[in-house]
Amino acid sequence: MFNQMVFGGGGSRCTWQLGFLLSVERELPIRPSVVCAASGGSMVAGLMLMDRCREGADYFHSVCKKTEKNFYWNNSFRKDPIFPHFEIYKKGVHELFHDSFEHLHQTSDLRIAVTYPPEWLPTPIALTLGLAIFYSNKHLFHNLHPMTALNLGFRQLFHPVRQCKNSAEIEQLILSSCCAPPISPRLSLHGAEVLDGALVGNAPVAGLEAGNGRVLILDTGHFSNLPNCFSVQKGGQVWTYVQPSRPLPIGMWNFTNPNAMRHTLNIGLTDGNAFLEVLLSGKERLVQL
């Protein structure tokens, strides 16, 4: 039914995507030809294509039960990291993707977004500016696909997983799409410094293939001015957006609350069931944005 798919970022909130997929795929297996993903959504997209959504949900739930703090300020003058997030994510990516090479080369064309900062800005300033633009677009202007960061010289490029030479390169690509200093260390990809793939806009639609068809877009943000599920005509394509039915109880950088993580997963399960009812009943809502 959907020949292309888009996964937005959201850190821990991407657990909602896992719940949604676990619910939907019981009745309607989704196997698009092209998948575009950014940030935490790139990990979820890969898990979907490898049929490992349950393993991903279990991993991050177990992490939340073990992690005591999201910030270790006592490490400010030590070698140990202040933020545990990158090591948690790096370990999870390796555990879940260390044998992914053959599978991800034989399945859908997974394209992972990475943001490159403007050449005229130092990376720390570029990150601060990008985050300010990201949150203002989301919370003040409610833009689904903002252009501000792109107009300032940020570049969002899509790297096909099929071009990776081994599982280690796939892991590095996923981590690069989640690069958000100081939460993570500064990272480079193919010799160029990179930033979070969702920095210019959470739903990475720019990597979609042209042509007719249907696109399913999973965004982890909650836009109160928009329906939970709606479709938009884009030339010969129909873009169907699905967002959480309520604000998610877990924060983007929260790895210490297993109950909130489980609740977020359950919201995804419920929203997946609601989506199936709409889709199978033919009562999709077509809107103009």
C-alpha positions in Angstrom: 0.0 0.0 0.0 2.8 2.4 0.9 5.7 2.3 -1.5 7.8 4.9 0.4 8.1 5.7 4.1 9.7 8.5 6.3 10.8 8.3 9.9 11.3 11.5 11.8 13.7 11.7 14.7 13.0 12.2 18.4 15.5 10.3 20.6 13.7 8.3 23.3 10.4 9.4 21.8 11.1 7.1 18.8 9.9 4.3 21.0 6.4 5.5 19.9 7.4 4.5 16.3 8.4 1.0 17.6 5.0 0.6 19.2 3.2 1.8 16.1 5.0 -0.6 13.9 4.5 -3.5 16.3 0.7 -2.9 16.2 0.4 -2.2 12.4 2.5 -5.0 11.2 0.3 -7.6 12.9 -2.4 -6.8 10.2 -0.6 -4.9 7.5 3.1 -5.7 6.8 4.8 -2.6 5.5 7.6 -3.1 3.0 8.2 0.1 1.1 10.8 0.3 -1.7 12.3 3.4 -0.3 12.7 4.5 3.4 14.0 7.9 4.4 15.0 8.4 8.1 16.8 10.8 10.4 18.3 10.7 13.9 16.6 8.2 16.2 14.2 7.3 13.4 17.1 5.9 11.4 17.6 3.2 14.0 13.8 2.4 14.1 13.7 2.2 10.3 16.5 -0.3 10.2 14.9 -2.3 13.0 11.6 -2.4 11.0 13.4 -3.7 7.9 15.2 -6.4 10.0 12.0 -7.4 11.9 13.6 -6.4 15.2 11.2 -3.8 16.6 10.5 -5.9 19.6 14.2 -6.3 20.4 14.7 -2.6 20.0 11.9 -1.8 22.4 13.2 -4.3 24.9 16.7 -3.0 24.7 15.8 0.6 25.5 13.3 -0.4 28.2 16.1 -2.3 29.9 18.5 0.7 29.5 16.0 2.9 31.3 15.8 0.5 34.2 19.6 0.5 34.6 20.4 4.2 34.0 20.4 6.3 37.2 20.9 9.8 35.7 20.6 11.6 32.4 23.4 14.0 33.4 26.5 13.2 35.5 27.6 16.7 36.5 30.3 15.2 38.8 32.2 14.2 35.7 32.6 17.8 34.6 36.3 17.7 35.6 36.9 14.0 34.9 37.5 11.9 31.8 34.1 10.1 32.1 31.3 11.7 30.0 28.7 14.0 31.5 26.0 12.6 29.2 25.5 8.9 29.1 23.3 9.0 25.9 25.9 8.4 23.2 27.4 5.3 24.9 23.9 4.0 25.5 23.0 4.6 21.8 26.3 3.3 20.5 26.0 0.1 22.5 22.4 -0.4 21.3 23.2 0.3 17.7 26.1 -2.3 17.8 24.0 -4.9 19.6 21.1 -4.6 17.2 23.0 -3.9 13.9 26.3 -5.8 14.2 25.0 -8.4 11.8 22.8 -6.1 9.7 24.9 -5.8 6.5 23.5 -8.6 4.4 19.9 -8.0 5.5 19.9 -4.3 4.9 21.5 -4.7 1.5 18.8 -7.0 0.4 15.7 -5.2 1.7 14.3 -1.7 1.0 16.5 1.2 -0.1 17.2 2.8 3.3 18.4 6.4 3.0 19.7 8.0 6.2 19.8 11.8 6.6 22.8 13.6 7.9 23.1 17.4 8.4 26.2 19.3 7.4 26.8 22.7 9.1 27.3 25.9 7.0 30.9 26.4 6.1 30.8 30.0 7.5 29.9 28.9 11.0 31.9 27.0 13.7 30.2 23.7 14.5 29.2 24.6 18.1 27.6 27.8 17.0 25.9 26.0 14.0 24.5 23.4 16.4 23.1 26.1 18.8 21.6 28.0 15.9 20.2 24.8 14.4 18.6 23.7 17.6 17.1 27.2 18.1 15.6 27.1 14.6 14.4 23.5 15.1 12.5 24.2 18.3 11.1 27.6 17.2 9.7 26.0 14.0 8.2 23.1 16.0 6.7 24.9 19.0 6.1 28.5 17.8 5.4 28.2 14.1 4.2 24.5 13.9 6.0 23.9 10.6 6.0 20.3 9.4 8.8 21.0 6.8 10.6 24.2 7.7 13.1 25.8 5.3 14.9 28.3 7.7 18.0 26.2 8.4 18.4 25.2 4.8 18.2 28.9 3.8 21.0 29.7 6.2 23.3 27.1 4.6 22.7 23.9 6.5 22.7 20.9 4.2 20.7 17.7 4.7 22.2 14.9 2.6 21.0 11.3 2.4 23.4 8.4 2.5 22.1 5.0 1.1 22.8 2.1 3.5 23.3 0.0 0.4 26.5 1.9 -0.2 28.0 0.9 3.2 30.7 -1.7 2.9 30.1 -3.5 6.2 28.0 -3.4 9.3 30.5 -1.1 11.0 29.8 1.5 8.4 26.1 1.1 8.9 26.5 1.7 12.6 28.6 4.8 12.0 26.0 6.2 9.6 23.2 5.8 12.1 25.3 7.4 14.9 26.2 10.2 12.6 22.6 10.9 11.9 22.1 11.3 15.7 25.1 13.6 16.3 24.1 16.3 18.8 27.1 17.8 20.7 27.5 18.1 23.7 25.1 15.2 24.3 27.3 13.2 21.8 30.9 13.8 20.8 31.6 15.6 17.6 31.6 13.2 14.7 32.8 13.1 11.1 31.5 11.1 8.2 33.7 10.7 5.1 36.0 13.4 6.5 33.4 16.1 7.0 31.9 17.1 10.4 28.2 16.2 10.7 25.2 17.1 12.9 21.9 15.4 13.6 20.0 14.5 10.4 16.7 16.0 11.8 18.2 19.3 12.6 16.9 21.0 9.5 13.4 19.4 9.9 12.2 16.4 11.8 10.6 14.5 8.9 13.3 14.0 6.2 11.1 14.0 3.1 13.7 15.5 0.8 15.2 12.0 0.2 12.0 10.6 -1.3 11.9 9.2 -4.8 9.9 11.2 -7.4 7.0 9.6 -9.1 3.5 8.4 -8.2 2.6 6.4 -5.1 1.8 6.6 -1.4 4.1 7.7 1.4 3.7 7.0 5.1 5.3 9.6 7.4 5.9 8.9 11.1 6.7 12.0 13.1 7.2 11.8 16.9 6.2 15.4 17.5 2.7 16.2 18.6 1.2 19.1 16.6 -2.0 20.0 18.4 -3.3 22.0 15.4 -3.3 18.9 13.1 -5.2 15.6 13.2 -3.5 12.5 14.5 -3.7 11.0 11.0 -4.2 12.9 7.7 -3.2 12.8 4.1 -1.9 15.5 1.7 -1.8 15.3 -2.1 1.7 16.1 -3.3 1.6 16.0 -7.1 1.3 12.3 -8.0 1.9 11.2 -4.5 -0.3 11.0 -1.4 1.6 11.7 1.8 -0.1 10.2 4.9 1.1 11.7 8.1 0.7 9.9 11.5 1.7 11.6 14.7 1.2 10.6 18.4 -2.4 11.1 19.6 -1.2 12.9 22.7 2.1 14.5 23.9 4.5 11.7 24.7 5.4 11.2 28.4 9.1 10.8 27.8 11.6 13.5 26.8 14.0 13.2 23.9 17.0 12.7 26.1 15.4 10.7 28.9 16.9 7.3 29.6 16.0 7.0 33.3 12.2 6.4 33.3 11.2 2.9 32.3 7.6 3.6 33.0 7.5 6.6 30.7 9.3 4.5 28.0 6.8 1.7 28.3 3.9 4.2 28.3 5.3 5.8 25.1 5.5 2.3 23.5 1.9 1.7 24.5 0.7 5.0 23.0 2.3 3.8 19.7 0.5 0.5 20.0 -2.8 2.3 20.5 -2.2 4.7 17.7 -1.2 1.9 15.4 -4.5 0.2 16.0 -6.4 3.5 15.4 -4.5 4.0 12.1 -5.4 0.5 10.9 -9.1 1.2 11.6 -8.9 4.4 9.5 -6.9 2.8 6.7 -9.0 -0.3 6.4 -12.3 1.6 6.6 -11.3 4.0 3.8 -12.0 7.0 6.0 -8.7 8.8 5.5 -8.8 12.5 6.0 -7.4 14.5 3.0 -6.3 18.0 4.1 -4.6 21.0 2.5 -1.6 22.5 4.2 
